[in-house]
Amino acid sequence: MHTVITEMRAETAILTLNRPDKRNALNARLRAELREHLERIEASRHVRAVIITGAGEAFAAGADIAAMQSYTPADAQVAAEEGCALFAFLEEMRVPVIAAVNGWALGGGCELALACDMRICAPEARFGQPEIRLGLIPAYGALFRLPRLVGPAKAKEMVYTGRLLDAREALEAGVVSEIIPGDQLLHRALELADAVLPAALAVSAAKKILNRAFDLTRGETDALAASLYAGLYRSEDLHEGLNAFLEKRKPQFKGR
C-alpha cells in the first residue's frame, strides 16, 4: 500500500497521506514517498498548485514513535536532517502548497503544515508540538517557522508545554486562515488552488520574496522584488494580463 496517494484535479495535485491506521505518522517510508511525489510535481510544468491532506481522522499525528524507540543518536540525526530537508524542499517549491488539515496535526505533522503556504482546517483539527512530553524538541523546522507565524511568546508556550491548539485557537493565532466544515474542506482547498492557478508565474515570484520576508533587510527585499518584477515582463502572461485589463476581459494565462 502506498503511504502517499496523488490525485490530479485539472492542474492541482492532491497528495493524501495514507497511513490512517497509524494516524498518518511520518515514518521513513512516508517521508521518502512524499519527497518523491513532490519532486515529480516540481519537475512538471502541468501542476500549478498542491493540496496536502490526510486519510482518516488525522492529518499527520507526528512521527512514528514505535520506530523511534530503536533510534541511535546517529539515526535520530539522519531522521531530523531528512525531515528538515523534505520540508525545506516543500516550502521552496515553485507552486503554492495548501494544507487541508482534516484532523490531528501534531509534532512532525504540525511541522508539515507549517511548511505549507496556506493552511485551512476542519473544526476537529488540533495543532501542536508535543515533543517535549517525550523529552525531545521539534526537529523538522518548527523552531524556525513557528515563531515567525505566531510570534516568539506563543511559539515558546506551545513548544515548552506541548499544549495543543484547537481549531479556533489556531485561527486566532494565525496558524490557519479558515475553519471549514470537514465535508467541505477539500472543496474549499480546491477553490483556493483555483484562485491562484491563473497567475502561476506571479504567485511563484511573490512566494520567493514572502518566504524570505523575515530574513532580508528592507533594501534586500526591495532589490529582489524589483528583479523579479522586471523578470515577469519577459513572460507572455504579463502582457496577456495587461491587455486583458485594458480590453476589459478575463485574462487567459498560460504559465509562460
VOKEKE-938865 format. One record per residue: residue in one letter; z, y, x of N, C-alpha, C in turn. Coordinates in Angstrom, 3 decimals, always signed. Layout:
residues N
code  n.up  n.north  n.east  ca.up  ca.north  ca.east  c.up  c.north  c.east
A  Z  Y  X  Z  Y  X  Z  Y  X;
...
END
This chain:
residues 256
code  n.up  n.north  n.east  ca.up  ca.north  ca.east  c.up  c.north  c.east
M  +0.000  -1.195  +0.833  +0.000  +0.000  +0.000  +0.000  +1.249  +0.870;
H  -0.866  +2.186  +0.553  -0.908  +3.434  +1.302  +0.301  +4.295  +0.951;
T  +0.885  +4.927  +1.956  +2.045  +5.785  +1.721  +1.637  +7.217  +1.385;
V  +0.364  +7.535  +1.539  -0.177  +8.824  +1.107  -1.500  +8.555  +0.410;
I  -1.675  +9.125  -0.776  -2.898  +8.938  -1.557  -3.579  +10.286  -1.720;
T  -4.901  +10.309  -1.493  -5.676  +11.528  -1.676  -6.544  +11.421  -2.917;
E  -6.528  +12.476  -3.713  -7.410  +12.594  -4.868  -8.098  +13.950  -4.795;
M  -9.400  +13.976  -5.002  -10.137  +15.237  -4.978  -10.329  +15.747  -6.396;
R  -10.053  +17.019  -6.604  -10.380  +17.729  -7.844  -11.261  +18.906  -7.437;
A  -12.568  +18.715  -7.556  -13.531  +19.720  -7.080  -13.284  +19.941  -5.587;
E  -12.909  +21.147  -5.186  -12.719  +21.452  -3.764  -11.250  +21.448  -3.353;
T  -10.389  +20.895  -4.207  -8.964  +20.807  -3.914  -8.572  +19.360  -3.662;
A  -7.862  +19.124  -2.563  -7.355  +17.794  -2.238  -5.900  +17.700  -2.682;
I  -5.593  +16.686  -3.491  -4.216  +16.432  -3.916  -3.687  +15.261  -3.095;
L  -2.656  +15.513  -2.301  -2.026  +14.473  -1.496  -0.711  +14.078  -2.162;
T  -0.581  +12.811  -2.511  +0.629  +12.320  -3.157  +1.377  +11.403  -2.197;
L  +2.605  +11.771  -1.866  +3.461  +10.910  -1.053  +3.833  +9.702  -1.903;
N  +3.608  +8.510  -1.366  +3.612  +7.323  -2.222  +4.551  +6.227  -1.715;
R  +5.843  +6.575  -1.632  +6.889  +5.568  -1.417  +7.951  +5.772  -2.508;
P  +7.570  +5.650  -3.771  +8.504  +6.007  -4.837  +9.791  +5.197  -4.829;
D  +9.717  +3.951  -4.371  +10.924  +3.121  -4.323  +11.911  +3.616  -3.279;
K  +11.431  +4.405  -2.309  +12.277  +4.994  -1.267  +12.378  +6.506  -1.415;
R  +12.064  +6.979  -2.619  +12.050  +8.419  -2.889  +11.187  +9.182  -1.888;
N  +10.108  +8.516  -1.472  +9.117  +9.108  -0.567  +9.729  +9.568  +0.756;
A  +10.714  +8.814  +1.231  +11.327  +9.117  +2.523  +10.261  +9.112  +3.619;
L  +10.396  +10.048  +4.549  +9.355  +10.273  +5.554  +9.542  +9.352  +6.755;
N  +9.173  +8.092  +6.593  +9.241  +7.194  +7.740  +8.042  +7.422  +8.660;
A  +7.999  +6.697  +9.768  +6.947  +6.917  +10.768  +5.566  +6.660  +10.180;
R  +5.448  +5.652  +9.339  +4.136  +5.338  +8.765  +3.656  +6.457  +7.851;
L  +4.541  +6.963  +6.997  +4.137  +8.036  +6.093  +3.750  +9.281  +6.893;
R  +4.531  +9.609  +7.918  +4.201  +10.781  +8.730  +2.826  +10.615  +9.381;
A  +2.554  +9.404  +9.886  +1.265  +9.161  +10.547  +0.115  +9.246  +9.542;
E  +0.293  +8.669  +8.354  -0.773  +8.724  +7.342  -0.991  +10.149  +6.848;
L  +0.093  +10.904  +6.683  -0.049  +12.294  +6.257  -0.825  +13.083  +7.298;
R  -0.537  +12.860  +8.563  -1.266  +13.563  +9.625  -2.753  +13.206  +9.580;
E  -3.073  +11.935  +9.365  -4.474  +11.512  +9.289  -5.197  +12.204  +8.143;
H  -4.552  +12.261  +6.981  -5.172  +12.915  +5.829  -5.388  +14.399  +6.095;
L  -4.389  +15.057  +6.667  -4.507  +16.486  +6.938  -5.587  +16.780  +7.972;
E  -5.703  +15.935  +8.973  -6.742  +16.131  +9.994  -8.134  +15.984  +9.399;
R  -8.313  +15.014  +8.499  -9.612  +14.856  +7.836  -9.938  +16.076  +6.983;
I  -8.937  +16.586  +6.295  -9.143  +17.775  +5.467  -9.505  +18.971  +6.336;
E  -8.807  +19.148  +7.427  -9.066  +20.290  +8.310  -10.472  +20.229  +8.884;
A  -10.978  +19.021  +9.124  -12.321  +18.860  +9.682  -13.418  +18.995  +8.633;
S  -13.031  +18.930  +7.360  -14.013  +19.002  +6.283  -14.233  +20.438  +5.856;
R  -15.475  +20.771  +5.561  -15.777  +22.100  +5.032  -15.895  +22.068  +3.500;
H  -15.614  +20.892  +2.919  -15.724  +20.754  +1.469  -14.385  +20.962  +0.774;
V  -13.291  +20.988  +1.546  -11.960  +21.178  +0.978  -11.503  +22.601  +1.260;
R  -11.083  +23.294  +0.194  -10.671  +24.696  +0.367  -9.215  +24.929  -0.006;
A  -8.548  +23.917  -0.540  -7.127  +24.040  -0.858  -6.514  +22.647  -0.896;
V  -5.202  +22.581  -0.667  -4.481  +21.305  -0.657  -3.238  +21.450  -1.516;
I  -2.948  +20.411  -2.287  -1.697  +20.311  -3.037  -0.965  +19.072  -2.538;
I  +0.324  +19.216  -2.252  +1.146  +18.072  -1.858  +2.224  +17.868  -2.908;
T  +2.353  +16.633  -3.387  +3.383  +16.302  -4.366  +3.892  +14.896  -4.064;
G  +4.832  +14.429  -4.888  +5.408  +13.112  -4.652  +5.264  +12.195  -5.839;
A  +5.181  +10.901  -5.581  +5.148  +9.908  -6.652  +6.576  +9.616  -7.106;
G  +6.744  +9.386  -8.399  +8.059  +9.045  -8.908  +8.952  +10.249  -9.092;
E  +10.251  +10.051  -8.884  +11.232  +11.095  -9.195  +11.479  +12.073  -8.065;
A  +10.917  +11.829  -6.900  +11.198  +12.673  -5.742  +9.920  +13.268  -5.175;
F  +10.053  +14.441  -4.568  +9.008  +14.998  -3.718  +9.072  +14.260  -2.388;
A  +10.167  +14.411  -1.672  +10.449  +13.613  -0.482  +11.926  +13.780  -0.174;
A  +12.667  +12.693  -0.298  +14.118  +12.755  -0.147  +14.524  +12.495  +1.298;
G  +13.955  +13.262  +2.216  +14.395  +13.218  +3.602  +13.741  +12.149  +4.439;
A  +14.375  +11.899  +5.571  +13.894  +10.882  +6.493  +14.355  +9.504  +6.018;
D  +13.868  +8.477  +6.704  +14.232  +7.104  +6.359  +15.516  +6.752  +7.106;
I  +16.655  +6.838  +6.400  +17.958  +6.644  +7.042  +18.090  +5.239  +7.627;
A  +17.559  +4.248  +6.918  +17.659  +2.871  +7.417  +16.974  +2.734  +8.770;
A  +15.794  +3.357  +8.902  +15.086  +3.300  +10.180  +15.839  +4.068  +11.258;
M  +16.505  +5.165  +10.882  +17.210  +5.995  +11.850  +18.406  +5.283  +12.471;
Q  +18.935  +4.282  +11.791  +20.104  +3.571  +12.307  +19.830  +2.919  +13.658;
S  +18.587  +2.535  +13.887  +18.264  +1.833  +15.128  +17.709  +2.758  +16.213;
Y  +17.659  +4.071  +15.959  +17.115  +5.006  +16.940  +17.973  +5.051  +18.195;
T  +17.316  +5.134  +19.318  +17.952  +5.565  +20.555  +17.769  +7.079  +20.645;
P  +18.467  +7.763  +21.561  +18.206  +9.190  +21.736  +16.737  +9.493  +22.011;
A  +16.076  +8.607  +22.771  +14.649  +8.812  +23.049  +13.818  +8.671  +21.780;
D  +14.161  +7.689  +20.939  +13.452  +7.524  +19.665  +13.624  +8.765  +18.792;
A  +14.843  +9.293  +18.765  +15.130  +10.464  +17.950  +14.306  +11.663  +18.425;
Q  +14.187  +11.809  +19.722  +13.416  +12.936  +20.237  +11.940  +12.795  +19.870;
V  +11.397  +11.592  +19.976  +9.995  +11.364  +19.613  +9.782  +11.674  +18.133;
A  +10.688  +11.187  +17.277  +10.550  +11.430  +15.844  +10.598  +12.924  +15.530;
A  +11.521  +13.644  +16.175  +11.639  +15.088  +15.940  +10.394  +15.815  +16.418;
E  +9.889  +15.436  +17.578  +8.687  +16.092  +18.105  +7.475  +15.813  +17.224;
E  +7.360  +14.575  +16.734  +6.248  +14.234  +15.840  +6.349  +15.012  +14.528;
G  +7.562  +15.099  +13.979  +7.743  +15.832  +12.735  +7.433  +17.312  +12.896;
C  +7.900  +17.905  +13.991  +7.613  +19.322  +14.249  +6.116  +19.550  +14.400;
A  +5.460  +18.686  +15.146  +4.016  +18.834  +15.370  +3.241  +18.668  +14.066;
L  +3.651  +17.716  +13.240  +2.983  +17.489  +11.955  +3.088  +18.717  +11.066;
F  +4.298  +19.263  +10.930  +4.481  +20.390  +10.019  +3.890  +21.673  +10.587;
A  +3.856  +21.803  +11.909  +3.185  +22.955  +12.515  +1.685  +22.875  +12.253;
F  +1.121  +21.668  +12.349  -0.298  +21.479  +12.054  -0.587  +21.857  +10.609;
L  +0.261  +21.389  +9.696  +0.088  +21.698  +8.277  +0.142  +23.210  +8.060;
E  +1.124  +23.851  +8.662  +1.315  +25.289  +8.472  +0.123  +26.097  +8.970;
E  -0.521  +25.624  +10.039  -1.610  +26.374  +10.662  -2.988  +25.975  +10.134;
M  -3.057  +25.081  +9.156  -4.361  +24.695  +8.617  -5.093  +25.914  +8.072;
R  -6.417  +25.852  +8.120  -7.223  +26.996  +7.670  -7.132  +27.195  +6.168;
V  -6.814  +26.137  +5.432  -6.774  +26.223  +3.969  -5.343  +26.405  +3.497;
P  -5.142  +27.051  +2.346  -3.790  +27.166  +1.796  -3.286  +25.820  +1.294;
V  -1.987  +25.594  +1.473  -1.352  +24.349  +1.058  -0.244  +24.683  +0.057;
I  -0.291  +24.032  -1.096  +0.658  +24.282  -2.178  +1.554  +23.059  -2.337;
A  +2.861  +23.260  -2.292  +3.801  +22.174  -2.567  +4.157  +22.192  -4.045;
A  +3.843  +21.111  -4.738  +4.228  +20.942  -6.142  +5.436  +20.011  -6.138;
V  +6.620  +20.605  -6.104  +7.854  +19.854  -5.867  +8.375  +19.315  -7.198;
N  +8.183  +18.038  -7.394  +8.473  +17.397  -8.666  +9.897  +16.876  -8.776;
G  +10.631  +16.825  -7.670  +11.988  +16.287  -7.704  +12.730  +16.633  -6.431;
W  +13.457  +15.660  -5.887  +14.253  +15.897  -4.683  +13.360  +16.295  -3.503;
A  +13.746  +17.381  -2.827  +13.112  +17.805  -1.576  +14.243  +18.056  -0.593;
L  +14.645  +17.003  +0.085  +15.839  +17.057  +0.924  +15.500  +16.748  +2.367;
G  +16.244  +17.331  +3.295  +16.046  +17.041  +4.701  +14.615  +17.289  +5.125;
G  +13.982  +16.244  +5.667  +12.591  +16.374  +6.081  +11.665  +16.715  +4.932;
G  +12.027  +16.312  +3.703  +11.219  +16.666  +2.534  +11.271  +18.145  +2.243;
C  +12.439  +18.754  +2.408  +12.561  +20.197  +2.249  +11.776  +20.899  +3.360;
E  +11.848  +20.364  +4.569  +11.110  +20.949  +5.688  +9.603  +20.873  +5.459;
L  +9.149  +19.790  +4.843  +7.736  +19.674  +4.486  +7.337  +20.770  +3.505;
A  +8.156  +20.975  +2.479  +7.861  +22.027  +1.507  +7.853  +23.401  +2.163;
L  +8.793  +23.641  +3.076  +8.871  +24.943  +3.746  +7.636  +25.224  +4.582;
A  +6.980  +24.192  +5.083  +5.785  +24.366  +5.911  +4.548  +24.677  +5.088;
C  +4.634  +24.515  +3.768  +3.503  +24.827  +2.897  +3.432  +26.332  +2.649;
D  +2.262  +26.798  +2.239  +2.074  +28.228  +1.998  +2.746  +28.697  +0.720;
M  +2.688  +27.883  -0.312  +3.281  +28.223  -1.605  +4.038  +27.020  -2.124;
R  +5.109  +27.310  -2.875  +5.929  +26.245  -3.436  +6.220  +26.564  -4.898;
I  +5.922  +25.615  -5.768  +6.351  +25.684  -7.156  +7.123  +24.398  -7.432;
C  +7.956  +24.413  -8.474  +8.765  +23.208  -8.679  +9.039  +22.959  -10.142;
A  +9.410  +21.730  -10.432  +9.865  +21.332  -11.758  +11.338  +21.690  -11.903;
P  +11.850  +21.805  -13.128  +13.277  +22.114  -13.322  +14.206  +21.099  -12.663;
E  +13.717  +19.872  -12.489  +14.552  +18.821  -11.904  +14.622  +18.887  -10.388;
A  +13.853  +19.745  -9.768  +13.780  +19.787  -8.310  +15.116  +20.207  -7.700;
R  +15.374  +19.680  -6.526  +16.536  +20.068  -5.739  +16.088  +20.236  -4.289;
F  +16.578  +21.277  -3.648  +16.200  +21.581  -2.278  +17.449  +21.601  -1.407;
G  +17.330  +21.101  -0.183  +18.487  +21.177  +0.699  +18.249  +20.564  +2.050;
Q  +19.113  +20.953  +2.973  +19.124  +20.405  +4.340  +20.490  +19.755  +4.571;
P  +20.668  +18.534  +4.034  +21.983  +17.886  +4.106  +22.227  +17.081  +5.377;
E  +21.431  +17.325  +6.417  +21.570  +16.545  +7.654  +22.973  +16.626  +8.247;
I  +23.650  +17.763  +8.001  +24.980  +17.956  +8.577  +25.943  +16.868  +8.117;
R  +25.684  +16.315  +6.935  +26.556  +15.267  +6.403  +26.411  +13.956  +7.163;
L  +25.328  +13.862  +7.939  +25.112  +12.684  +8.785  +25.496  +12.964  +10.235;
G  +25.980  +14.174  +10.486  +26.279  +14.554  +11.856  +25.043  +14.998  +12.619;
L  +24.014  +15.452  +11.885  +22.754  +15.844  +12.502  +22.389  +17.276  +12.108;
I  +21.270  +17.754  +12.622  +20.712  +19.044  +12.241  +19.273  +18.829  +11.792;
P  +18.723  +19.750  +11.008  +17.297  +19.659  +10.682  +16.479  +19.760  +11.963;
A  +15.448  +18.928  +12.081  +14.712  +18.883  +13.347  +13.205  +18.975  +13.186;
Y  +12.731  +19.244  +11.958  +11.287  +19.319  +11.741  +10.811  +20.748  +11.456;
G  +11.619  +21.737  +11.834  +11.168  +23.116  +11.708  +11.950  +23.984  +10.752;
A  +12.901  +23.423  +10.005  +13.654  +24.226  +9.034  +14.476  +25.314  +9.701;
L  +14.989  +25.055  +10.900  +15.822  +26.054  +11.558  +15.009  +27.273  +11.969;
F  +13.689  +27.133  +12.013  +12.786  +28.265  +12.259  +12.331  +28.894  +10.949;
R  +11.911  +28.073  +9.989  +11.287  +28.594  +8.770  +12.290  +29.077  +7.737;
L  +13.402  +28.369  +7.591  +14.328  +28.669  +6.500  +14.906  +30.082  +6.585;
P  +15.418  +30.543  +7.749  +15.951  +31.912  +7.782  +14.896  +32.976  +7.530;
R  +13.645  +32.689  +7.867  +12.571  +33.644  +7.594  +12.266  +33.730  +6.106;
L  +12.566  +32.654  +5.402  +12.260  +32.598  +3.971  +13.410  +33.128  +3.121;
V  +14.630  +32.718  +3.423  +15.774  +33.064  +2.568  +16.750  +34.020  +3.236;
G  +16.520  +34.341  +4.516  +17.444  +35.193  +5.249  +18.447  +34.357  +6.041;
P  +18.968  +34.903  +7.149  +19.879  +34.137  +8.005  +21.146  +33.664  +7.294;
A  +21.747  +34.511  +6.458  +23.018  +34.134  +5.833  +22.855  +32.929  +4.914;
K  +21.841  +32.977  +4.053  +21.619  +31.870  +3.130  +21.224  +30.609  +3.890;
A  +20.398  +30.770  +4.919  +19.988  +29.609  +5.709  +21.191  +28.943  +6.364;
K  +22.084  +29.741  +6.915  +23.277  +29.167  +7.550  +24.153  +28.459  +6.533;
E  +24.301  +29.043  +5.346  +25.085  +28.377  +4.307  +24.494  +27.014  +3.983;
M  +23.165  +26.963  +3.803  +22.527  +25.707  +3.442  +22.657  +24.662  +4.538;
V  +22.457  +25.078  +5.777  +22.475  +24.125  +6.897  +23.900  +23.708  +7.249;
Y  +24.836  +24.660  +7.276  +26.209  +24.357  +7.686  +26.955  +23.508  +6.665;
T  +26.647  +23.706  +5.371  +27.377  +22.977  +4.330  +26.607  +21.792  +3.783;
G  +25.269  +21.801  +3.932  +24.447  +20.750  +3.343  +24.317  +20.871  +1.843;
R  +24.746  +21.991  +1.262  +24.705  +22.172  -0.191  +23.268  +22.252  -0.676;
L  +23.022  +21.644  -1.835  +21.689  +21.634  -2.407  +21.507  +22.814  -3.359;
L  +20.292  +23.316  -3.441  +19.927  +24.350  -4.399  +19.204  +23.703  -5.565;
D  +19.601  +24.051  -6.777  +18.827  +23.601  -7.917  +17.603  +24.495  -8.063;
A  +16.777  +24.206  -9.040  +15.505  +24.927  -9.169  +15.722  +26.425  -9.360;
R  +16.694  +26.795  -10.200  +16.939  +28.218  -10.454  +17.422  +28.923  -9.192;
E  +18.331  +28.296  -8.451  +18.802  +28.904  -7.208  +17.668  +29.023  -6.200;
A  +16.800  +28.019  -6.160  +15.665  +28.053  -5.235  +14.734  +29.204  -5.572;
L  +14.550  +29.456  -6.870  +13.712  +30.578  -7.288  +14.355  +31.897  -6.889;
E  +15.635  +32.040  -7.139  +16.333  +33.281  -6.811  +16.374  +33.532  -5.303;
A  +16.430  +32.460  -4.516  +16.486  +32.598  -3.057  +15.117  +32.824  -2.429;
G  +14.062  +32.634  -3.219  +12.718  +32.810  -2.689  +12.120  +31.559  -2.078;
V  +12.760  +30.407  -2.294  +12.209  +29.157  -1.778  +10.959  +28.778  -2.562;
V  +10.987  +29.003  -3.878  +9.827  +28.731  -4.733  +9.443  +30.009  -5.467;
S  +8.209  +30.050  -5.939  +7.740  +31.222  -6.665  +7.768  +31.023  -8.172;
E  +7.800  +29.768  -8.637  +7.786  +29.494  -10.066  +8.487  +28.177  -10.364;
I  +9.082  +28.099  -11.546  +9.582  +26.834  -12.086  +8.696  +26.475  -13.272;
I  +8.130  +25.285  -13.232  +7.156  +24.850  -14.229  +7.616  +23.523  -14.831;
P  +7.530  +23.343  -16.142  +7.864  +22.029  -16.729  +7.136  +20.906  -15.992;
G  +7.845  +19.808  -15.789  +7.314  +18.733  -14.962  +5.953  +18.235  -15.377;
D  +5.693  +18.165  -16.687  +4.412  +17.639  -17.136  +3.273  +18.642  -16.956;
Q  +3.603  +19.877  -16.577  +2.586  +20.907  -16.336  +2.501  +21.316  -14.862;
L  +3.314  +20.680  -14.025  +3.431  +21.112  -12.631  +2.117  +20.995  -11.874;
L  +1.480  +19.843  -11.966  +0.226  +19.653  -11.246  -0.860  +20.577  -11.795;
H  -0.883  +20.752  -13.097  -1.861  +21.658  -13.709  -1.694  +23.073  -13.163;
R  -0.449  +23.532  -13.047  -0.203  +24.873  -12.520  -0.588  +24.953  -11.043;
A  -0.316  +23.899  -10.288  -0.715  +23.889  -8.873  -2.231  +23.994  -8.739;
L  -2.948  +23.304  -9.615  -4.412  +23.386  -9.604  -4.894  +24.779  -9.997;
E  -4.186  +25.428  -10.908  -4.533  +26.807  -11.256  -4.381  +27.728  -10.049;
L  -3.304  +27.554  -9.291  -3.105  +28.358  -8.091  -4.193  +28.079  -7.069;
A  -4.548  +26.795  -6.922  -5.624  +26.440  -5.998  -6.929  +27.091  -6.425;
D  -7.215  +27.046  -7.715  -8.446  +27.660  -8.225  -8.458  +29.167  -7.970;
A  -7.289  +29.789  -8.004  -7.211  +31.238  -7.811  -7.557  +31.643  -6.383;
V  -7.250  +30.753  -5.419  -7.527  +31.107  -4.021  -8.862  +30.550  -3.524;
L  -9.437  +29.606  -4.265  -10.677  +28.974  -3.811  -11.827  +29.944  -3.567;
P  -12.090  +30.884  -4.468  -13.291  +31.705  -4.290  -13.318  +32.472  -2.977;
A  -12.186  +33.018  -2.552  -12.157  +33.844  -1.336  -11.574  +33.065  -0.166;
A  -12.091  +31.864  +0.062  -11.512  +30.977  +1.070  -11.487  +31.597  +2.460;
L  -12.555  +32.270  +2.856  -12.600  +32.859  +4.196  -11.558  +33.957  +4.346;
A  -11.446  +34.815  +3.351  -10.471  +35.899  +3.413  -9.041  +35.366  +3.367;
V  -8.805  +34.340  +2.550  -7.472  +33.738  +2.478  -7.090  +33.144  +3.825;
S  -8.033  +32.464  +4.469  -7.772  +31.872  +5.777  -7.423  +32.945  +6.805;
A  -8.124  +34.069  +6.760  -7.840  +35.169  +7.679  -6.460  +35.758  +7.406;
A  -6.133  +35.965  +6.144  -4.823  +36.506  +5.796  -3.708  +35.562  +6.226;
K  -3.949  +34.260  +6.084  -2.939  +33.269  +6.452  -2.602  +33.358  +7.936;
K  -3.597  +33.596  +8.780  -3.346  +33.692  +10.221  -2.375  +34.805  +10.549;
I  -2.440  +35.890  +9.790  -1.542  +37.019  +10.042  -0.180  +36.787  +9.385;
L  -0.172  +36.345  +8.132  +1.084  +36.160  +7.417  +1.986  +35.129  +8.097;
N  +1.387  +34.093  +8.694  +2.182  +33.089  +9.394  +2.871  +33.648  +10.633;
R  +2.383  +34.779  +11.135  +2.948  +35.381  +12.348  +3.660  +36.702  +12.073;
A  +3.859  +37.003  +10.802  +4.370  +38.321  +10.428  +5.728  +38.640  +11.059;
F  +6.568  +37.639  +11.273  +7.896  +37.880  +11.826  +7.925  +37.789  +13.343;
D  +6.822  +37.402  +13.943  +6.802  +37.175  +15.385  +6.009  +38.226  +16.152;
L  +5.171  +38.991  +15.463  +4.341  +40.002  +16.109  +4.924  +41.385  +15.877;
T  +4.648  +42.289  +16.813  +5.008  +43.677  +16.600  +4.055  +44.297  +15.593;
R  +4.407  +45.490  +15.124  +3.514  +46.194  +14.199  +2.150  +46.394  +14.841;
G  +2.151  +46.809  +16.106  +0.875  +47.035  +16.785  +0.054  +45.772  +16.922;
E  +0.709  +44.656  +17.250  +0.002  +43.382  +17.389  -0.558  +42.925  +16.043;
T  +0.238  +43.109  +14.984  -0.226  +42.739  +13.650  -1.438  +43.567  +13.249;
D  -1.361  +44.877  +13.493  -2.476  +45.758  +13.146  -3.743  +45.385  +13.921;
A  -3.583  +45.060  +15.213  -4.740  +44.703  +16.035  -5.379  +43.408  +15.555;
L  -4.540  +42.422  +15.220  -5.067  +41.145  +14.729  -5.750  +41.343  +13.376;
A  -5.140  +42.149  +12.511  -5.742  +42.403  +11.200  -7.095  +43.093  +11.345;
A  -7.177  +44.065  +12.254  -8.438  +44.778  +12.453  -9.527  +43.836  +12.953;
S  -9.152  +42.927  +13.868  -10.126  +41.987  +14.422  -10.631  +41.026  +13.351;
L  -9.711  +40.473  +12.556  -10.113  +39.532  +11.511  -10.878  +40.241  +10.399;
Y  -10.471  +41.450  +10.079  -11.162  +42.251  +9.064  -12.608  +42.482  +9.477;
A  -12.791  +42.865  +10.738  -14.148  +43.092  +11.239  -14.953  +41.804  +11.245;
G  -14.291  +40.688  +11.607  -14.985  +39.410  +11.644  -15.517  +38.990  +10.293;
L  -14.809  +39.356  +9.225  -15.270  +38.997  +7.887  -16.578  +39.690  +7.526;
Y  -16.894  +40.773  +8.215  -18.165  +41.459  +7.949  -19.371  +40.655  +8.453;
R  -19.089  +39.591  +9.210  -20.175  +38.706  +9.637  -20.443  +37.615  +8.592;
S  -19.618  +37.555  +7.568  -19.741  +36.473  +6.585  -20.641  +36.871  +5.425;
E  -21.288  +35.872  +4.857  -22.074  +36.083  +3.643  -21.171  +36.447  +2.462;
D  -19.972  +35.842  +2.435  -19.069  +36.071  +1.314  -18.682  +37.535  +1.174;
L  -18.439  +38.205  +2.297  -18.045  +39.608  +2.243  -19.117  +40.442  +1.563;
H  -20.341  +40.253  +1.972  -21.430  +41.051  +1.401  -21.685  +40.678  -0.056;
E  -21.492  +39.405  -0.390  -21.595  +38.989  -1.785  -20.499  +39.658  -2.607;
G  -19.281  +39.711  -2.068  -18.183  +40.339  -2.780  -18.406  +41.814  -3.024;
L  -18.899  +42.535  -2.016  -19.177  +43.963  -2.177  -20.285  +44.196  -3.202;
N  -21.356  +43.418  -3.083  -22.470  +43.578  -4.027  -22.048  +43.268  -5.454;
A  -21.255  +42.203  -5.610  -20.809  +41.821  -6.945  -19.948  +42.919  -7.564;
F  -19.096  +43.525  -6.764  -18.251  +44.608  -7.280  -19.105  +45.769  -7.779;
L  -20.071  +46.161  -6.960  -20.919  +47.296  -7.326  -21.809  +46.978  -8.526;
E  -22.165  +45.687  -8.648  -23.029  +45.278  -9.763  -22.233  +44.833  -10.989;
K  -20.899  +44.957  -10.888  -20.004  +44.619  -11.998  -20.211  +43.191  -12.504;
R  -20.207  +42.264  -11.561  -20.319  +40.842  -11.906  -19.321  +40.044  -11.070;
K  -19.146  +38.796  -11.419  -18.236  +37.921  -10.683  -18.915  +37.441  -9.402;
P  -18.250  +37.541  -8.250  -18.891  +37.092  -7.003  -19.069  +35.578  -6.958;
Q  -20.094  +35.133  -6.285  -20.382  +33.716  -6.091  -20.179  +33.386  -4.600;
F  -18.945  +33.204  -4.197  -18.654  +32.931  -2.809  -19.065  +31.509  -2.431;
K  -19.477  +31.331  -1.175  -19.938  +30.035  -0.690  -19.123  +29.538  +0.500;
G  -18.129  +30.315  +0.904  -17.284  +29.872  +2.022  -17.981  +29.991  +3.361;
R  -18.908  +30.952  +3.469  -19.562  +31.142  +4.765  -19.992  +32.607  +4.946;
END
